[in-house]
Each structure stands twice: as C-alpha cells, then as structure tokens.
Amino acid sequence: MRLTPRSAGFAGIVAIAAIVLLAGASMATLPASVADPPGATNSLPGSGSRDFGALIADLWPSPVDPTETASLAATPPPTDTPAPTASPTRKPTPKPTAKPTAKPRPKPIVYPDTVAGARAYVKARIGTRQYNCINAIWTPESKWNPRAGNPSGAYGIPQAFPGSKMAAFGSNWLTSPITQVKWGIWYVDSRYGSACAAWDFWQANGWY
C-alpha cells in the first residue's frame, strides 16, 4: 500500500503515541525514587508541564469548519460610521393673510335745491348751535327767500351785497337756495370766524 503524505504523518503520530505509552508503562513499573525523582513532572522532555493530550493536539490540529471560515469572510470589518444626524424641523409656511378690504366711501348726501333743502344743508354743515345763530340773522334779513332783494343792492337768503358775489359758488346764484347758503356760510366764517360770532356782531350793529 502506498502512503500519502497525510497518512504518513498520521502513522508517525501513532508511532510516537505508542512509544510514549510504552515509556509511561515502563515508568510505572520502576520504583518511585527512580520513576519520579524529586521535582520531576510526568511529562515529555522539552514539553515543560504540558500533558500528553496537549502534545497530541499540537501534532494533529483540528480541521477548520468551512462554514465558519465563510461567515468570517462575509462579515465586513467594522467601520467608524458617524451616527445619522437628525434633519432640521421644517417650519410650517405661514398662510398669507387676506388684505383688509377698503371700506366704501359713503355717498355724499344730495340735498334738494329748495329752501328746506338749504336749511338741512346748513344744519348738517355747521351743526345745530351755529345753525341757530345764522338762522337768527337770515330770518330778519330775508326770511330765507332766495329772491329777496334790497334797494341797496343786497340779494338772496344771506343778503349778499352785491348779490353777484354769490356767483363764485354757482352760476345759478339768482334762484338757487343751496348756492346762496354755501356763500353765506363761507362769508360768516371768513369775516367773523363763525356764525355765532357774526350773530353777536349783528345784535350790536343791526347788520353784518
């Protein structure tokens, strides 16, 4: 039979093991003083304190499990991967606020071009107190008659002198109560400061 290198190595190990067993048996038959000298250990020369089983393990290494080798090769080496950082929290986009709608402007009050409409216009324009003062002047002057005339040349509700001055507020000054009282309000405000101040002057002088 032809020995392979592996079988030849195994045969050598078996031979060594047999020699060691024979040596141990022969040592057991020797007297204690010869077999075990003081300080001696039951071990092979050069093996220190290693026993027979360790010697056999060195001479006949255990085969390596191929599955264990594959698992070691498949396991990637550990890497210093940085810990994932938390993504920043996105703030909600604010909803656009609706622009406030502009309030519609109130429509101007249109007063009828009559004596009653002129009275309402004057009261709304200067207030009740100032209206009472100017009414106290115009009642004896013209009795609120838009066609009232005076031989001196005064004309209309406010008795403008001459009456053509009222044309600055409208070309219809001869017949329009609204145009005449607009001029009359401007006159007392610009000359006396207010209708009540003009009333004070009229009471002291009988004219304004």
Rosetta constraint file for C-alpha pairs under 8 A:
AtomPair CA 3 CA 7 HARMONIC 5.82 0.50
AtomPair CA 3 CA 8 HARMONIC 5.72 0.50
AtomPair CA 4 CA 8 HARMONIC 5.91 0.50
AtomPair CA 5 CA 9 HARMONIC 6.15 0.50
AtomPair CA 6 CA 10 HARMONIC 6.34 0.50
AtomPair CA 7 CA 11 HARMONIC 6.13 0.50
AtomPair CA 8 CA 12 HARMONIC 6.28 0.50
AtomPair CA 9 CA 13 HARMONIC 6.34 0.50
AtomPair CA 10 CA 14 HARMONIC 6.25 0.50
AtomPair CA 11 CA 15 HARMONIC 6.20 0.50
AtomPair CA 12 CA 16 HARMONIC 6.25 0.50
AtomPair CA 13 CA 17 HARMONIC 6.11 0.50
AtomPair CA 13 CA 56 HARMONIC 7.97 0.50
AtomPair CA 13 CA 59 HARMONIC 7.16 0.50
AtomPair CA 13 CA 60 HARMONIC 7.99 0.50
AtomPair CA 14 CA 18 HARMONIC 6.16 0.50
AtomPair CA 15 CA 19 HARMONIC 6.27 0.50
AtomPair CA 16 CA 20 HARMONIC 6.19 0.50
AtomPair CA 17 CA 21 HARMONIC 6.18 0.50
AtomPair CA 18 CA 22 HARMONIC 6.16 0.50
AtomPair CA 19 CA 23 HARMONIC 6.06 0.50
AtomPair CA 20 CA 24 HARMONIC 6.09 0.50
AtomPair CA 21 CA 25 HARMONIC 6.14 0.50
AtomPair CA 22 CA 26 HARMONIC 6.13 0.50
AtomPair CA 23 CA 27 HARMONIC 6.07 0.50
AtomPair CA 24 CA 28 HARMONIC 6.19 0.50
AtomPair CA 25 CA 29 HARMONIC 6.72 0.50
AtomPair CA 26 CA 30 HARMONIC 6.71 0.50
AtomPair CA 27 CA 35 HARMONIC 5.29 0.50
AtomPair CA 28 CA 35 HARMONIC 6.88 0.50
AtomPair CA 29 CA 35 HARMONIC 7.99 0.50
AtomPair CA 30 CA 34 HARMONIC 6.12 0.50
AtomPair CA 30 CA 35 HARMONIC 5.30 0.50
AtomPair CA 31 CA 35 HARMONIC 5.78 0.50
AtomPair CA 32 CA 36 HARMONIC 5.41 0.50
AtomPair CA 32 CA 37 HARMONIC 7.42 0.50
AtomPair CA 33 CA 37 HARMONIC 5.48 0.50
AtomPair CA 33 CA 38 HARMONIC 7.84 0.50
AtomPair CA 36 CA 40 HARMONIC 6.03 0.50
AtomPair CA 36 CA 41 HARMONIC 7.40 0.50
AtomPair CA 36 CA 42 HARMONIC 7.75 0.50
AtomPair CA 41 CA 49 HARMONIC 7.05 0.50
AtomPair CA 42 CA 51 HARMONIC 7.82 0.50
AtomPair CA 43 CA 47 HARMONIC 6.60 0.50
AtomPair CA 43 CA 48 HARMONIC 6.95 0.50
AtomPair CA 43 CA 49 HARMONIC 6.34 0.50
AtomPair CA 43 CA 50 HARMONIC 6.60 0.50
AtomPair CA 43 CA 51 HARMONIC 6.00 0.50
AtomPair CA 43 CA 52 HARMONIC 7.40 0.50
AtomPair CA 44 CA 48 HARMONIC 7.49 0.50
AtomPair CA 44 CA 51 HARMONIC 7.94 0.50
AtomPair CA 50 CA 54 HARMONIC 6.23 0.50
AtomPair CA 50 CA 55 HARMONIC 7.11 0.50
AtomPair CA 51 CA 55 HARMONIC 6.55 0.50
AtomPair CA 52 CA 56 HARMONIC 6.31 0.50
AtomPair CA 53 CA 57 HARMONIC 6.27 0.50
AtomPair CA 54 CA 58 HARMONIC 6.28 0.50
AtomPair CA 55 CA 59 HARMONIC 6.29 0.50
AtomPair CA 56 CA 60 HARMONIC 5.97 0.50
AtomPair CA 57 CA 61 HARMONIC 5.65 0.50
AtomPair CA 57 CA 62 HARMONIC 7.55 0.50
AtomPair CA 64 CA 68 HARMONIC 7.82 0.50
AtomPair CA 64 CA 69 HARMONIC 7.59 0.50
AtomPair CA 65 CA 69 HARMONIC 6.53 0.50
AtomPair CA 66 CA 70 HARMONIC 6.19 0.50
AtomPair CA 67 CA 71 HARMONIC 6.18 0.50
AtomPair CA 68 CA 72 HARMONIC 6.25 0.50
AtomPair CA 69 CA 73 HARMONIC 6.24 0.50
AtomPair CA 70 CA 74 HARMONIC 6.09 0.50
AtomPair CA 71 CA 75 HARMONIC 6.19 0.50
AtomPair CA 111 CA 117 HARMONIC 5.24 0.50
AtomPair CA 111 CA 118 HARMONIC 7.29 0.50
AtomPair CA 111 CA 120 HARMONIC 7.58 0.50
AtomPair CA 111 CA 121 HARMONIC 6.59 0.50
AtomPair CA 112 CA 116 HARMONIC 7.90 0.50
AtomPair CA 112 CA 117 HARMONIC 4.94 0.50
AtomPair CA 112 CA 118 HARMONIC 7.59 0.50
AtomPair CA 113 CA 117 HARMONIC 5.82 0.50
AtomPair CA 113 CA 118 HARMONIC 6.68 0.50
AtomPair CA 113 CA 176 HARMONIC 6.29 0.50
AtomPair CA 113 CA 177 HARMONIC 6.04 0.50
AtomPair CA 113 CA 178 HARMONIC 5.56 0.50
AtomPair CA 114 CA 118 HARMONIC 6.03 0.50
AtomPair CA 114 CA 176 HARMONIC 7.41 0.50
AtomPair CA 114 CA 177 HARMONIC 5.85 0.50
AtomPair CA 114 CA 178 HARMONIC 7.16 0.50
AtomPair CA 115 CA 119 HARMONIC 6.21 0.50
AtomPair CA 115 CA 144 HARMONIC 6.92 0.50
AtomPair CA 115 CA 145 HARMONIC 7.70 0.50
AtomPair CA 115 CA 146 HARMONIC 7.89 0.50
AtomPair CA 115 CA 177 HARMONIC 5.79 0.50
AtomPair CA 115 CA 178 HARMONIC 7.81 0.50
AtomPair CA 116 CA 120 HARMONIC 6.32 0.50
AtomPair CA 117 CA 121 HARMONIC 6.09 0.50
AtomPair CA 117 CA 178 HARMONIC 7.36 0.50
AtomPair CA 118 CA 122 HARMONIC 6.22 0.50
AtomPair CA 118 CA 177 HARMONIC 5.77 0.50
AtomPair CA 118 CA 178 HARMONIC 5.05 0.50
AtomPair CA 118 CA 181 HARMONIC 6.64 0.50
AtomPair CA 119 CA 123 HARMONIC 6.33 0.50
AtomPair CA 120 CA 124 HARMONIC 6.16 0.50
AtomPair CA 121 CA 125 HARMONIC 6.01 0.50
AtomPair CA 121 CA 178 HARMONIC 7.68 0.50
AtomPair CA 122 CA 126 HARMONIC 6.14 0.50
AtomPair CA 122 CA 127 HARMONIC 7.66 0.50
AtomPair CA 122 CA 131 HARMONIC 6.48 0.50
AtomPair CA 122 CA 181 HARMONIC 7.10 0.50
AtomPair CA 122 CA 182 HARMONIC 7.93 0.50
AtomPair CA 122 CA 185 HARMONIC 7.76 0.50
AtomPair CA 123 CA 127 HARMONIC 5.04 0.50
AtomPair CA 123 CA 128 HARMONIC 5.55 0.50
AtomPair CA 123 CA 130 HARMONIC 7.81 0.50
AtomPair CA 123 CA 131 HARMONIC 5.31 0.50
AtomPair CA 124 CA 128 HARMONIC 7.73 0.50
AtomPair CA 126 CA 130 HARMONIC 5.84 0.50
AtomPair CA 126 CA 131 HARMONIC 6.39 0.50
AtomPair CA 127 CA 131 HARMONIC 5.99 0.50
AtomPair CA 128 CA 132 HARMONIC 6.19 0.50
AtomPair CA 129 CA 133 HARMONIC 6.65 0.50
AtomPair CA 129 CA 196 HARMONIC 7.99 0.50
AtomPair CA 130 CA 134 HARMONIC 6.31 0.50
AtomPair CA 130 CA 194 HARMONIC 7.33 0.50
AtomPair CA 130 CA 195 HARMONIC 5.46 0.50
AtomPair CA 130 CA 196 HARMONIC 5.77 0.50
AtomPair CA 131 CA 135 HARMONIC 5.90 0.50
AtomPair CA 131 CA 195 HARMONIC 7.41 0.50
AtomPair CA 132 CA 136 HARMONIC 6.19 0.50
AtomPair CA 133 CA 137 HARMONIC 6.78 0.50
AtomPair CA 133 CA 195 HARMONIC 5.77 0.50
AtomPair CA 133 CA 196 HARMONIC 4.94 0.50
AtomPair CA 133 CA 198 HARMONIC 7.99 0.50
AtomPair CA 133 CA 199 HARMONIC 5.75 0.50
AtomPair CA 134 CA 138 HARMONIC 6.24 0.50
AtomPair CA 134 CA 195 HARMONIC 5.32 0.50
AtomPair CA 134 CA 196 HARMONIC 6.86 0.50
AtomPair CA 134 CA 198 HARMONIC 7.79 0.50
AtomPair CA 134 CA 199 HARMONIC 6.71 0.50
AtomPair CA 135 CA 139 HARMONIC 5.80 0.50
AtomPair CA 136 CA 140 HARMONIC 7.25 0.50
AtomPair CA 136 CA 199 HARMONIC 7.21 0.50
AtomPair CA 137 CA 141 HARMONIC 6.34 0.50
AtomPair CA 137 CA 199 HARMONIC 6.32 0.50
AtomPair CA 137 CA 202 HARMONIC 7.20 0.50
AtomPair CA 138 CA 142 HARMONIC 5.75 0.50
AtomPair CA 138 CA 143 HARMONIC 6.28 0.50
AtomPair CA 138 CA 144 HARMONIC 6.33 0.50
AtomPair CA 138 CA 157 HARMONIC 6.41 0.50
AtomPair CA 138 CA 158 HARMONIC 5.90 0.50
AtomPair CA 138 CA 159 HARMONIC 7.98 0.50
AtomPair CA 139 CA 143 HARMONIC 4.18 0.50
AtomPair CA 139 CA 144 HARMONIC 6.05 0.50
AtomPair CA 141 CA 157 HARMONIC 7.52 0.50
AtomPair CA 141 CA 158 HARMONIC 7.25 0.50
AtomPair CA 141 CA 159 HARMONIC 6.72 0.50
AtomPair CA 142 CA 146 HARMONIC 7.81 0.50
AtomPair CA 142 CA 148 HARMONIC 5.78 0.50
AtomPair CA 142 CA 156 HARMONIC 6.91 0.50
AtomPair CA 142 CA 157 HARMONIC 5.35 0.50
AtomPair CA 142 CA 158 HARMONIC 7.09 0.50
AtomPair CA 142 CA 159 HARMONIC 6.81 0.50
AtomPair CA 143 CA 157 HARMONIC 7.23 0.50
AtomPair CA 144 CA 156 HARMONIC 7.85 0.50
AtomPair CA 144 CA 157 HARMONIC 4.85 0.50
AtomPair CA 144 CA 158 HARMONIC 7.91 0.50
AtomPair CA 145 CA 156 HARMONIC 6.40 0.50
AtomPair CA 145 CA 157 HARMONIC 5.39 0.50
AtomPair CA 146 CA 155 HARMONIC 7.80 0.50
AtomPair CA 146 CA 156 HARMONIC 4.39 0.50
AtomPair CA 146 CA 157 HARMONIC 4.92 0.50
AtomPair CA 146 CA 174 HARMONIC 7.35 0.50
AtomPair CA 146 CA 175 HARMONIC 6.04 0.50
AtomPair CA 146 CA 176 HARMONIC 6.86 0.50
AtomPair CA 146 CA 177 HARMONIC 5.64 0.50
AtomPair CA 146 CA 180 HARMONIC 7.39 0.50
AtomPair CA 147 CA 155 HARMONIC 6.90 0.50
AtomPair CA 147 CA 156 HARMONIC 5.21 0.50
AtomPair CA 147 CA 157 HARMONIC 7.49 0.50
AtomPair CA 147 CA 174 HARMONIC 6.97 0.50
AtomPair CA 147 CA 175 HARMONIC 6.60 0.50
AtomPair CA 148 CA 155 HARMONIC 5.77 0.50
AtomPair CA 148 CA 156 HARMONIC 5.05 0.50
AtomPair CA 148 CA 157 HARMONIC 6.82 0.50
AtomPair CA 148 CA 159 HARMONIC 7.65 0.50
AtomPair CA 149 CA 153 HARMONIC 6.93 0.50
AtomPair CA 149 CA 154 HARMONIC 5.91 0.50
AtomPair CA 149 CA 155 HARMONIC 4.54 0.50
AtomPair CA 149 CA 156 HARMONIC 6.39 0.50
AtomPair CA 149 CA 159 HARMONIC 7.44 0.50
AtomPair CA 150 CA 154 HARMONIC 5.10 0.50
AtomPair CA 150 CA 155 HARMONIC 6.32 0.50
AtomPair CA 150 CA 159 HARMONIC 7.93 0.50
AtomPair CA 153 CA 161 HARMONIC 5.96 0.50
AtomPair CA 153 CA 162 HARMONIC 5.44 0.50
AtomPair CA 153 CA 163 HARMONIC 6.99 0.50
AtomPair CA 154 CA 159 HARMONIC 4.79 0.50
AtomPair CA 154 CA 160 HARMONIC 5.07 0.50
AtomPair CA 154 CA 161 HARMONIC 4.29 0.50
AtomPair CA 154 CA 162 HARMONIC 5.26 0.50
AtomPair CA 154 CA 163 HARMONIC 5.71 0.50
AtomPair CA 155 CA 159 HARMONIC 4.41 0.50
AtomPair CA 155 CA 160 HARMONIC 5.31 0.50
AtomPair CA 155 CA 161 HARMONIC 6.62 0.50
AtomPair CA 155 CA 162 HARMONIC 6.79 0.50
AtomPair CA 155 CA 163 HARMONIC 4.76 0.50
AtomPair CA 156 CA 160 HARMONIC 6.63 0.50
AtomPair CA 156 CA 163 HARMONIC 6.92 0.50
AtomPair CA 156 CA 174 HARMONIC 7.35 0.50
AtomPair CA 156 CA 180 HARMONIC 6.72 0.50
AtomPair CA 157 CA 177 HARMONIC 7.24 0.50
AtomPair CA 157 CA 180 HARMONIC 6.43 0.50
AtomPair CA 157 CA 181 HARMONIC 6.93 0.50
AtomPair CA 158 CA 180 HARMONIC 6.82 0.50
AtomPair CA 158 CA 181 HARMONIC 6.72 0.50
AtomPair CA 158 CA 184 HARMONIC 5.41 0.50
AtomPair CA 159 CA 163 HARMONIC 7.07 0.50
AtomPair CA 160 CA 164 HARMONIC 7.79 0.50
AtomPair CA 160 CA 165 HARMONIC 6.82 0.50
AtomPair CA 160 CA 166 HARMONIC 7.15 0.50
AtomPair CA 160 CA 184 HARMONIC 7.74 0.50
AtomPair CA 161 CA 165 HARMONIC 7.17 0.50
AtomPair CA 163 CA 174 HARMONIC 7.90 0.50
AtomPair CA 164 CA 173 HARMONIC 7.65 0.50
AtomPair CA 166 CA 170 HARMONIC 7.02 0.50
AtomPair CA 166 CA 173 HARMONIC 5.81 0.50
AtomPair CA 166 CA 179 HARMONIC 7.30 0.50
AtomPair CA 166 CA 180 HARMONIC 6.28 0.50
AtomPair CA 166 CA 183 HARMONIC 5.79 0.50
AtomPair CA 167 CA 171 HARMONIC 5.21 0.50
AtomPair CA 167 CA 172 HARMONIC 7.31 0.50
AtomPair CA 167 CA 173 HARMONIC 5.65 0.50
AtomPair CA 168 CA 183 HARMONIC 7.90 0.50
AtomPair CA 169 CA 173 HARMONIC 7.50 0.50
AtomPair CA 169 CA 179 HARMONIC 5.85 0.50
AtomPair CA 169 CA 180 HARMONIC 7.80 0.50
AtomPair CA 169 CA 182 HARMONIC 7.03 0.50
AtomPair CA 169 CA 183 HARMONIC 6.35 0.50
AtomPair CA 170 CA 179 HARMONIC 5.91 0.50
AtomPair CA 172 CA 176 HARMONIC 5.72 0.50
AtomPair CA 172 CA 179 HARMONIC 7.19 0.50
AtomPair CA 173 CA 177 HARMONIC 7.76 0.50
AtomPair CA 173 CA 179 HARMONIC 5.70 0.50
AtomPair CA 173 CA 180 HARMONIC 5.98 0.50
AtomPair CA 176 CA 180 HARMONIC 6.34 0.50
AtomPair CA 177 CA 181 HARMONIC 6.22 0.50
AtomPair CA 178 CA 182 HARMONIC 6.21 0.50
AtomPair CA 179 CA 183 HARMONIC 6.51 0.50
AtomPair CA 180 CA 184 HARMONIC 6.24 0.50
AtomPair CA 181 CA 185 HARMONIC 6.10 0.50
AtomPair CA 182 CA 186 HARMONIC 6.39 0.50
AtomPair CA 183 CA 187 HARMONIC 6.12 0.50
AtomPair CA 184 CA 188 HARMONIC 6.46 0.50
AtomPair CA 185 CA 189 HARMONIC 6.22 0.50
AtomPair CA 185 CA 195 HARMONIC 7.51 0.50
AtomPair CA 186 CA 190 HARMONIC 5.99 0.50
AtomPair CA 187 CA 191 HARMONIC 5.93 0.50
AtomPair CA 188 CA 192 HARMONIC 5.38 0.50
AtomPair CA 188 CA 193 HARMONIC 6.44 0.50
AtomPair CA 188 CA 194 HARMONIC 5.77 0.50
AtomPair CA 188 CA 195 HARMONIC 5.55 0.50
AtomPair CA 188 CA 198 HARMONIC 6.05 0.50
AtomPair CA 189 CA 193 HARMONIC 4.28 0.50
AtomPair CA 189 CA 194 HARMONIC 4.61 0.50
AtomPair CA 189 CA 195 HARMONIC 6.60 0.50
AtomPair CA 190 CA 194 HARMONIC 7.90 0.50
AtomPair CA 192 CA 197 HARMONIC 5.74 0.50
AtomPair CA 192 CA 198 HARMONIC 5.50 0.50
AtomPair CA 193 CA 197 HARMONIC 6.56 0.50
AtomPair CA 193 CA 198 HARMONIC 7.74 0.50
AtomPair CA 194 CA 198 HARMONIC 6.41 0.50
AtomPair CA 195 CA 199 HARMONIC 6.19 0.50
AtomPair CA 196 CA 200 HARMONIC 6.26 0.50
AtomPair CA 197 CA 201 HARMONIC 6.43 0.50
AtomPair CA 198 CA 202 HARMONIC 6.13 0.50
AtomPair CA 198 CA 208 HARMONIC 6.55 0.50
AtomPair CA 199 CA 203 HARMONIC 6.16 0.50
AtomPair CA 199 CA 208 HARMONIC 7.95 0.50
AtomPair CA 200 CA 204 HARMONIC 6.51 0.50
AtomPair CA 201 CA 205 HARMONIC 6.12 0.50
AtomPair CA 201 CA 206 HARMONIC 7.84 0.50
AtomPair CA 201 CA 207 HARMONIC 7.59 0.50
AtomPair CA 201 CA 208 HARMONIC 6.50 0.50
AtomPair CA 202 CA 206 HARMONIC 4.84 0.50
AtomPair CA 202 CA 207 HARMONIC 4.88 0.50
AtomPair CA 202 CA 208 HARMONIC 5.22 0.50
AtomPair CA 203 CA 207 HARMONIC 7.79 0.50
